Amino acid sequence: MSLDEVRNVLRLDDSRVWILIGLCVALVFTIQSVETATEGSWPHQRRPSRMAPQARSAQGAWGAVALLLLPGILLGILNVAVLLWRDLPHSQSQLLGGFLVGLIWLIFVGASVNFLGMGRLLRQGGPAGPLALLVLVIAGDILLLAGLLAIMPDVDAIRNAIPGLGE
């Protein structure tokens, strides 16, 4: 198999392939960030009594944001994979849902590593910041789910596309 044949099979010239690879890498790093945000990397160092009152009230909402990011990224991966497989253009709901989940992901990662003081700022703001992020990530998840349901083929088409299942 030559290099040109590999490029044609993998379709490396399509930007959606690179988006799919980026989403998969982001999912791997997000899993660790979600664990750190919900439980803490060193639980004995993150006692709620040591947190400011505003930070304690936001901890539950921040954990919900962290946990809802994972389905959003998975829905993004599924959307891009189906778009690539069926060679379809993206819809506005997929674009907006992907933008919302991506924006919340950037804020979440920035706050998790305390980039430019974002983590301290969001924790000191009380539950309003994480609740706003929670609403936006839910909206992004719903938009991505609606976009996926609109382009998802029937079960027979999926079985026929996978060798060994369609027989």
N, C-alpha and C positions, 0 to 999 in steps of 0.2 A: 504494500500500500504506500503510495507516494504522499508527500506532504500536501500537495494540492487536493488529493482525495480526502485527506483528513480535514482540511479546511472546509471543503464542501459538505462533509457529513456533519461537522460541528457547527457550521455556519458562523465562524468567528468574525465575519464582517458585519453581522447583525448586532446592533448595539443592545438589543434585548437579551442576548446571550450573556453579555458582560453585566447587565443589570441583574440577571438571575444568579450569576456567580457572586456578585456583591451582596445580594440578599442572603444567600446561603452563608457567606462568611459573617455577615452581620448577625445572623441568627445564632451562630456558635458563640460569638462574643456577648450577645445579649443574654444568653442563658446564664452565664457567670455573673453578669451585672444584676440580673433579676434575683439571683440567689443572695448576692451581697446586699441588695436593697431591701429584701424582705426579711432575711435572717441576720445579716451582718457577717462579715468575714471572720470576726472574732466576737462571738456573742457575749463573752464575759466583759468585753470592753464597751459594749453598746447597751448599757442598762437604761431603761426608760427613765429611771429616777435622775440620771445624769443629764437628760435632755431638757432643753427649755420647754416651758409649757406649750408654746406654739408648735414646736417640733413634735412633741408627743401627740398632739391632736391631729397632725397631718400624717403620722406614720401609717395609719390604716389606708388612707386614700393613696398614699405613695406606693404602698404594696399592691393595691388594685391596679394602678397605672402600670406598674412593672409586670404584673401577671397578664394584663390585657394587651401588652405589646407583643407577646409571643404569638397569639393567634393572628394578630395583624400582620406580622412578618410572614407567617406561614400562608396566610391568604394572599399576600403579595407574591410569594414564590409560586403558589398554585396559579394565580392569574397570569403571570409572565410565562410559566411553563405551557399553559393551555394556549395562550396567544402564539407562542412559538410553534407549538405542535400543529395547530390548525391554520397557521399563517393568517391571523386576523389582525385588524387594527385595534388599538385600545379605545375604550369608551371614556366619556367624561367622568363617570362614576369611579372607574378604575384610576384615572389620573388624580382626581381629587382625594380619593381614599388613600392612595399611595403617598400623596403629598402630606396629608394629615398624619399618617402613621410615621412617615419619615421625619417630619418635623418634631413630633413627640419623642421619637427615638433619639434624635440629636439632643433635645433638651434633657431627656432622661440620662443619656450617657454623659453629657456635660455636667449634670448635677451629681451623678454618681462619682465622677472623678474630681468634682469640685473645680471644674474649669472656669477660670475667671471669677471664682466665688459664687458660681451659680447654685451649688448645693446648699451652701449656707444661706443664701438669699431665699431659696425656695422653702427651706426648712423653717426659717424665721418668719415667713409670711403667713404661717398658720395653714389651715386646711383649704383656703381659697385657691391657691396656686395648683396643688395637686388635684383638687376637684375640677378645676377648669381643664387641666390636662386629661383627666379621666373622661370628661364629656367629649373632648376632641378625639381621643383614641377610640372611644365607642363609636362615634360617628364615622371615623376612618375604617374601623372594622366592618361596620354595616355596609358602607359603600363598596368596600372590596368584596364582601360576600355577595352583594347584589350584582356586582360586575362579573363575579365568577359564575353565579347561577345563570346569567344571561348567555354566557359563551360555552358553558359546560355541555359536552355532547351526551347522548344517551348511553346507557350501560353497554349496549351491544357494540357501539363504535369504540368504546374503551377496550372491551374484550378483544375485538378484532385487531386493534392496534398493538396489543401486547402478544408477542409470539408465545404459543403454547396455551394461551387462555381461550383463544377464539375457536379452537378446534372442537 
